[in-house]
Amino acid sequence: MIGLGVWQLQRRAEKEALLARLAANRDLPAITFPRVPLGDDLLFRRAGAFCLQPTGWSSEGGHDARGKPGWRQIAHCRTGAEGPGFAVQIGVSGAPNTKPTWHGGAVQGYLAYAPDHQPVIAGAFGRAPRTLMIVADPPLAGLAANPPADLSSVPNNHLAYAVQWFVFAGVAGIIYILALRKRG
């Protein structure tokens, strides 16, 4: 348990370095998206892409740039016959059944995680890399603005986990001492 606590402290340092890189991403020049391979180190980086045609739409709960609850309108785009495709959060609406009128085109914004509907139990047995999407800036006309890139959306709770493991180790030590005293 002490080893797990030390490991979490090491992970904390790694996460702080990642957060520093992500904060710097907001000031870097825009990249063309989708780009392969994609990694978490591109999160919050400005990006642009060309959507030949949306192949589908989805709505996800969220909030707009002013913090008002709404439905994030996400287009699933085709980039060509051989392209990997990508998702773009085109804006936020007040109703989940909003049907945006957009037939594709150039989009720009920042990279964020696409919604992930993987069950929690599946995530416990290995997680596939999370997919990135463009969060459009500006949004599609008629939709509310998307929230800006937010570093607080990337959890850094490794210190709490480390403390938790050290407490578990301490409690186990106390129980062991009490068991030895009872035996003697």
Buried (B, 14 or more C-beta within 10 A) or exposed (E): BBEBBEBBBEBBEEBEEBBEBBEEBEEEEEBEBBBEEBEBEBBBBBBEBBBBEBEEBBBBEBBBBEEEEBBBBBBBBBBEEEEEBBBBBBBBBEEEEBEBEBEBEEBBBBBBBBBEEEEEEEEEEEEEEBEBBBBBBEBBEEBBBBBEBEBEEBEBEBEEBBEBBBEBBEEEEEEEEEEEEEEE
